[in-house]
């Protein structure tokens, strides 16, 4: 059986934006639903992807 570990990143009130699961030398990021603020759909979409990008960068991840 392969052992794994979970790390909850900045948990608060029952959830965490990102959970990192490590199995051996492989890390998998689970990022919670992201939303973006903005006046229209375009601004909201751009903000959402910036939020995702910021979470990925914390772990040297990318799209």
Biopython code that builds the backbone (N, CA, C, O; Angstrom):
import numpy as np
from Bio.PDB.StructureBuilder import StructureBuilder

atoms = [
    (1, "UNK", "N", (0.837, -1.172, 0.000)),
    (1, "UNK", "CA", (0.000, 0.000, 0.000)),
    (1, "UNK", "C", (0.891, 1.248, 0.000)),
    (1, "UNK", "O", (1.857, 1.329, 0.759)),
    (2, "UNK", "N", (0.560, 2.205, -0.848)),
    (2, "UNK", "CA", (1.328, 3.433, -0.948)),
    (2, "UNK", "C", (0.830, 4.445, 0.076)),
    (2, "UNK", "O", (-0.368, 4.708, 0.179)),
    (3, "UNK", "N", (1.762, 5.000, 0.823)),
    (3, "UNK", "CA", (1.403, 6.010, 1.814)),
    (3, "UNK", "C", (1.278, 7.368, 1.145)),
    (3, "UNK", "O", (1.966, 7.663, 0.168)),
    (4, "UNK", "N", (0.397, 8.180, 1.684)),
    (4, "UNK", "CA", (0.263, 9.528, 1.172)),
    (4, "UNK", "C", (0.050, 10.478, 2.340)),
    (4, "UNK", "O", (-0.321, 10.061, 3.437)),
    (5, "UNK", "N", (0.289, 11.753, 2.089)),
    (5, "UNK", "CA", (0.063, 12.768, 3.108)),
    (5, "UNK", "C", (-0.756, 13.902, 2.503)),
    (5, "UNK", "O", (-0.676, 14.177, 1.306)),
    (6, "UNK", "N", (-1.545, 14.557, 3.357)),
    (6, "UNK", "CA", (-2.345, 15.697, 2.934)),
    (6, "UNK", "C", (-1.908, 16.927, 3.724)),
    (6, "UNK", "O", (-1.622, 16.848, 4.919)),
    (7, "UNK", "N", (-1.862, 18.038, 3.048)),
    (7, "UNK", "CA", (-1.542, 19.308, 3.697)),
    (7, "UNK", "C", (-2.620, 20.309, 3.312)),
    (7, "UNK", "O", (-2.818, 20.609, 2.134)),
    (8, "UNK", "N", (-3.310, 20.818, 4.319)),
    (8, "UNK", "CA", (-4.353, 21.813, 4.078)),
    (8, "UNK", "C", (-3.719, 23.197, 4.137)),
    (8, "UNK", "O", (-3.104, 23.563, 5.139)),
    (9, "UNK", "N", (-3.871, 23.964, 3.060)),
    (9, "UNK", "CA", (-3.227, 25.267, 2.965)),
    (9, "UNK", "C", (-4.190, 26.351, 3.447)),
    (9, "UNK", "O", (-5.284, 26.505, 2.902)),
    (10, "UNK", "N", (-3.787, 27.084, 4.447)),
    (10, "UNK", "CA", (-4.576, 28.179, 5.034)),
    (10, "UNK", "C", (-6.032, 27.778, 5.302)),
    (10, "UNK", "O", (-6.950, 28.430, 4.807)),
    (11, "UNK", "N", (-6.249, 26.714, 6.080)),
    (11, "UNK", "CA", (-7.636, 26.309, 6.344)),
    (11, "UNK", "C", (-8.366, 27.337, 7.201)),
    (11, "UNK", "O", (-7.769, 27.991, 8.057)),
    (12, "UNK", "N", (-9.671, 27.468, 6.954)),
    (12, "UNK", "CA", (-10.479, 28.350, 7.781)),
    (12, "UNK", "C", (-11.922, 27.875, 7.780)),
    (12, "UNK", "O", (-12.435, 27.471, 6.737)),
    (13, "UNK", "N", (-12.566, 27.915, 8.895)),
    (13, "UNK", "CA", (-13.981, 27.606, 9.061)),
    (13, "UNK", "C", (-14.488, 26.450, 8.191)),
    (13, "UNK", "O", (-15.514, 26.580, 7.523)),
    (14, "UNK", "N", (-13.786, 25.344, 8.198)),
    (14, "UNK", "CA", (-14.294, 24.150, 7.558)),
    (14, "UNK", "C", (-13.823, 23.857, 6.145)),
    (14, "UNK", "O", (-14.186, 22.821, 5.590)),
    (15, "UNK", "N", (-13.040, 24.718, 5.553)),
    (15, "UNK", "CA", (-12.539, 24.412, 4.214)),
    (15, "UNK", "C", (-11.169, 25.031, 4.010)),
    (15, "UNK", "O", (-10.709, 25.855, 4.800)),
    (16, "UNK", "N", (-10.538, 24.615, 2.940)),
    (16, "UNK", "CA", (-9.215, 25.107, 2.586)),
    (16, "UNK", "C", (-9.228, 25.429, 1.095)),
    (16, "UNK", "O", (-9.790, 24.671, 0.304)),
    (17, "UNK", "N", (-8.620, 26.538, 0.705)),
    (17, "UNK", "CA", (-8.553, 26.887, -0.711)),
    (17, "UNK", "C", (-7.817, 25.818, -1.510)),
    (17, "UNK", "O", (-8.196, 25.485, -2.632)),
    (18, "UNK", "N", (-6.757, 25.289, -0.906)),
    (18, "UNK", "CA", (-5.935, 24.306, -1.608)),
    (18, "UNK", "C", (-5.537, 23.187, -0.648)),
    (18, "UNK", "O", (-5.189, 23.428, 0.508)),
    (19, "UNK", "N", (-5.600, 21.957, -1.158)),
    (19, "UNK", "CA", (-5.109, 20.800, -0.421)),
    (19, "UNK", "C", (-4.047, 20.146, -1.301)),
    (19, "UNK", "O", (-4.269, 19.900, -2.487)),
    (20, "UNK", "N", (-2.900, 19.871, -0.705)),
    (20, "UNK", "CA", (-1.812, 19.215, -1.426)),
    (20, "UNK", "C", (-1.731, 17.773, -0.932)),
    (20, "UNK", "O", (-1.587, 17.521, 0.265)),
    (21, "UNK", "N", (-1.825, 16.842, -1.861)),
    (21, "UNK", "CA", (-1.693, 15.417, -1.536)),
    (21, "UNK", "C", (-0.384, 14.930, -2.150)),
    (21, "UNK", "O", (-0.159, 15.056, -3.354)),
    (22, "UNK", "N", (0.462, 14.379, -1.307)),
    (22, "UNK", "CA", (1.763, 13.883, -1.752)),
    (22, "UNK", "C", (1.781, 12.368, -1.651)),
    (22, "UNK", "O", (1.493, 11.795, -0.600)),
    (23, "UNK", "N", (2.124, 11.730, -2.761)),
    (23, "UNK", "CA", (2.294, 10.280, -2.819)),
    (23, "UNK", "C", (3.671, 10.028, -3.413)),
    (23, "UNK", "O", (3.911, 10.288, -4.592)),
    (24, "UNK", "N", (4.560, 9.523, -2.590)),
    (24, "UNK", "CA", (5.944, 9.363, -3.062)),
    (24, "UNK", "C", (6.516, 10.740, -3.380)),
    (24, "UNK", "O", (6.545, 11.619, -2.518)),
    (25, "UNK", "N", (6.973, 10.927, -4.624)),
    (25, "UNK", "CA", (7.516, 12.233, -5.011)),
    (25, "UNK", "C", (6.555, 12.985, -5.933)),
    (25, "UNK", "O", (6.966, 13.916, -6.625)),
    (26, "UNK", "N", (5.279, 12.589, -5.946)),
    (26, "UNK", "CA", (4.272, 13.250, -6.775)),
    (26, "UNK", "C", (3.338, 14.064, -5.892)),
    (26, "UNK", "O", (2.816, 13.561, -4.896)),
    (27, "UNK", "N", (3.131, 15.331, -6.264)),
    (27, "UNK", "CA", (2.211, 16.200, -5.543)),
    (27, "UNK", "C", (1.027, 16.519, -6.442)),
    (27, "UNK", "O", (1.192, 16.872, -7.609)),
    (28, "UNK", "N", (-0.168, 16.389, -5.882)),
    (28, "UNK", "CA", (-1.388, 16.743, -6.589)),
    (28, "UNK", "C", (-2.073, 17.856, -5.818)),
    (28, "UNK", "O", (-2.279, 17.745, -4.609)),
    (29, "UNK", "N", (-2.426, 18.924, -6.510)),
    (29, "UNK", "CA", (-3.124, 20.039, -5.878)),
    (29, "UNK", "C", (-4.613, 19.920, -6.143)),
    (29, "UNK", "O", (-5.037, 19.693, -7.277)),
    (30, "UNK", "N", (-5.398, 20.074, -5.096)),
    (30, "UNK", "CA", (-6.855, 20.155, -5.222)),
    (30, "UNK", "C", (-7.232, 21.571, -4.821)),
    (30, "UNK", "O", (-7.099, 21.955, -3.659)),
    (31, "UNK", "N", (-7.697, 22.337, -5.782)),
    (31, "UNK", "CA", (-8.010, 23.746, -5.549)),
    (31, "UNK", "C", (-9.523, 23.904, -5.538)),
    (31, "UNK", "O", (-10.217, 23.447, -6.446)),
    (32, "UNK", "N", (-10.021, 24.557, -4.497)),
    (32, "UNK", "CA", (-11.466, 24.730, -4.366)),
    (32, "UNK", "C", (-12.008, 25.663, -5.443)),
    (32, "UNK", "O", (-11.251, 26.339, -6.141)),
    (33, "UNK", "N", (-13.318, 25.686, -5.561)),
    (33, "UNK", "CA", (-13.955, 26.562, -6.541)),
    (33, "UNK", "C", (-13.532, 28.006, -6.360)),
    (33, "UNK", "O", (-13.535, 28.523, -5.243)),
    (34, "UNK", "N", (-13.182, 28.637, -7.415)),
    (34, "UNK", "CA", (-12.733, 30.025, -7.377)),
    (34, "UNK", "C", (-13.764, 30.893, -8.082)),
    (34, "UNK", "O", (-14.380, 30.482, -9.065)),
    (35, "UNK", "N", (-13.935, 32.087, -7.565)),
    (35, "UNK", "CA", (-14.815, 33.048, -8.222)),
    (35, "UNK", "C", (-14.030, 34.334, -8.437)),
    (35, "UNK", "O", (-13.012, 34.573, -7.787)),
    (36, "UNK", "N", (-14.507, 35.139, -9.337)),
    (36, "UNK", "CA", (-13.842, 36.403, -9.608)),
    (36, "UNK", "C", (-14.813, 37.558, -9.480)),
    (36, "UNK", "O", (-15.989, 37.441, -9.827)),
    (37, "UNK", "N", (-14.319, 38.657, -8.987)),
    (37, "UNK", "CA", (-15.139, 39.858, -8.892)),
    (37, "UNK", "C", (-14.960, 40.687, -10.146)),
    (37, "UNK", "O", (-13.881, 40.715, -10.738)),
    (38, "UNK", "N", (-16.005, 41.347, -10.540)),
    (38, "UNK", "CA", (-15.930, 42.207, -11.714)),
    (38, "UNK", "C", (-17.314, 42.693, -12.107)),
    (38, "UNK", "O", (-18.333, 42.199, -11.622)),
    (39, "UNK", "N", (-17.321, 43.673, -12.996)),
    (39, "UNK", "CA", (-18.579, 44.281, -13.431)),
    (39, "UNK", "C", (-19.279, 43.464, -14.502)),
    (39, "UNK", "O", (-20.486, 43.601, -14.703)),
    (40, "UNK", "N", (-18.516, 42.603, -15.200)),
    (40, "UNK", "CA", (-19.111, 41.817, -16.279)),
    (40, "UNK", "C", (-18.426, 40.447, -16.327)),
    (40, "UNK", "O", (-17.481, 40.180, -15.585)),
    (41, "UNK", "N", (-18.924, 39.596, -17.211)),
    (41, "UNK", "CA", (-18.408, 38.232, -17.297)),
    (41, "UNK", "C", (-16.918, 38.190, -17.630)),
    (41, "UNK", "O", (-16.181, 37.369, -17.084)),
    (42, "UNK", "N", (-16.482, 39.062, -18.513)),
    (42, "UNK", "CA", (-15.057, 39.074, -18.893)),
    (42, "UNK", "C", (-14.173, 39.376, -17.686)),
    (42, "UNK", "O", (-13.190, 38.673, -17.451)),
    (43, "UNK", "N", (-14.510, 40.408, -16.923)),
    (43, "UNK", "CA", (-13.713, 40.767, -15.747)),
    (43, "UNK", "C", (-13.737, 39.656, -14.701)),
    (43, "UNK", "O", (-12.721, 39.368, -14.068)),
    (44, "UNK", "N", (-14.903, 39.034, -14.522)),
    (44, "UNK", "CA", (-15.027, 37.949, -13.557)),
    (44, "UNK", "C", (-14.192, 36.741, -13.974)),
    (44, "UNK", "O", (-13.562, 36.099, -13.134)),
    (45, "UNK", "N", (-14.188, 36.431, -15.269)),
    (45, "UNK", "CA", (-13.412, 35.294, -15.776)),
    (45, "UNK", "C", (-11.921, 35.542, -15.601)),
    (45, "UNK", "O", (-11.190, 34.652, -15.167)),
    (46, "UNK", "N", (-11.469, 36.735, -15.932)),
    (46, "UNK", "CA", (-10.051, 37.078, -15.772)),
    (46, "UNK", "C", (-9.650, 36.977, -14.308)),
    (46, "UNK", "O", (-8.594, 36.430, -13.991)),
    (47, "UNK", "N", (-10.484, 37.499, -13.411)),
    (47, "UNK", "CA", (-10.181, 37.450, -11.980)),
    (47, "UNK", "C", (-10.144, 36.007, -11.466)),
    (47, "UNK", "O", (-9.301, 35.664, -10.636)),
    (48, "UNK", "N", (-11.048, 35.174, -11.954)),
    (48, "UNK", "CA", (-11.084, 33.771, -11.539)),
    (48, "UNK", "C", (-9.785, 33.062, -11.917)),
    (48, "UNK", "O", (-9.207, 32.339, -11.105)),
    (49, "UNK", "N", (-9.331, 33.272, -13.152)),
    (49, "UNK", "CA", (-8.093, 32.613, -13.581)),
    (49, "UNK", "C", (-6.871, 33.182, -12.874)),
    (49, "UNK", "O", (-5.890, 32.466, -12.675)),
    (50, "UNK", "N", (-6.909, 34.453, -12.492)),
    (50, "UNK", "CA", (-5.810, 35.022, -11.691)),
    (50, "UNK", "C", (-5.771, 34.345, -10.318)),
    (50, "UNK", "O", (-4.697, 34.035, -9.802)),
    (51, "UNK", "N", (-6.958, 34.118, -9.729)),
    (51, "UNK", "CA", (-7.013, 33.419, -8.438)),
    (51, "UNK", "C", (-6.426, 32.016, -8.553)),
    (51, "UNK", "O", (-5.645, 31.592, -7.700)),
    (52, "UNK", "N", (-6.803, 31.297, -9.610)),
    (52, "UNK", "CA", (-6.239, 29.964, -9.828)),
    (52, "UNK", "C", (-4.731, 30.020, -10.018)),
    (52, "UNK", "O", (-3.993, 29.215, -9.449)),
    (53, "UNK", "N", (-4.280, 30.977, -10.821)),
    (53, "UNK", "CA", (-2.846, 31.131, -11.065)),
    (53, "UNK", "C", (-2.094, 31.391, -9.759)),
    (53, "UNK", "O", (-1.017, 30.836, -9.541)),
    (54, "UNK", "N", (-2.657, 32.230, -8.897)),
    (54, "UNK", "CA", (-2.002, 32.529, -7.613)),
    (54, "UNK", "C", (-1.880, 31.288, -6.739)),
    (54, "UNK", "O", (-0.847, 31.073, -6.106)),
    (55, "UNK", "N", (-2.929, 30.472, -6.700)),
    (55, "UNK", "CA", (-2.862, 29.231, -5.925)),
    (55, "UNK", "C", (-1.812, 28.279, -6.510)),
    (55, "UNK", "O", (-1.057, 27.658, -5.762)),
    (56, "UNK", "N", (-1.762, 28.162, -7.828)),
    (56, "UNK", "CA", (-0.779, 27.287, -8.468)),
    (56, "UNK", "C", (0.650, 27.753, -8.218)),
    (56, "UNK", "O", (1.532, 26.933, -7.962)),
    (57, "UNK", "N", (0.887, 29.055, -8.291)),
    (57, "UNK", "CA", (2.244, 29.595, -8.118)),
    (57, "UNK", "C", (2.817, 29.296, -6.736)),
    (57, "UNK", "O", (4.031, 29.164, -6.584)),
    (58, "UNK", "N", (1.952, 29.190, -5.728)),
    (58, "UNK", "CA", (2.426, 28.885, -4.373)),
    (58, "UNK", "C", (3.164, 27.544, -4.335)),
    (58, "UNK", "O", (3.986, 27.307, -3.449)),
    (59, "UNK", "N", (2.865, 26.669, -5.304)),
    (59, "UNK", "CA", (3.465, 25.336, -5.346)),
    (59, "UNK", "C", (4.228, 25.106, -6.652)),
    (59, "UNK", "O", (4.394, 23.969, -7.094)),
    (60, "UNK", "N", (4.691, 26.205, -7.265)),
    (60, "UNK", "CA", (5.445, 26.147, -8.528)),
    (60, "UNK", "C", (4.655, 25.428, -9.607)),
    (60, "UNK", "O", (5.235, 24.756, -10.460)),
    (61, "UNK", "N", (3.327, 25.565, -9.576)),
    (61, "UNK", "CA", (2.465, 24.979, -10.592)),
    (61, "UNK", "C", (2.140, 26.001, -11.678)),
    (61, "UNK", "O", (2.415, 27.192, -11.531)),
    (62, "UNK", "N", (1.566, 25.528, -12.742)),
    (62, "UNK", "CA", (1.201, 26.394, -13.850)),
    (62, "UNK", "C", (0.090, 25.750, -14.666)),
    (62, "UNK", "O", (-0.197, 24.564, -14.505)),
    (63, "UNK", "N", (-0.525, 26.521, -15.529)),
    (63, "UNK", "CA", (-1.569, 26.012, -16.421)),
    (63, "UNK", "C", (-0.939, 25.211, -17.535)),
    (63, "UNK", "O", (-1.645, 24.692, -18.399)),
]
sb = StructureBuilder()
sb.init_structure("model")
sb.init_model(0)
sb.init_chain("A")
sb.init_seg("    ")
for serial, (resi, resn, name, xyz) in enumerate(atoms, 1):
    if name == "N":
        sb.init_residue(resn, " ", resi, " ")
    sb.init_atom(name, np.array(xyz, "f"), 0.0, 1.0, " ", f" {name:<3s}", serial, name[0])
structure = sb.get_structure()
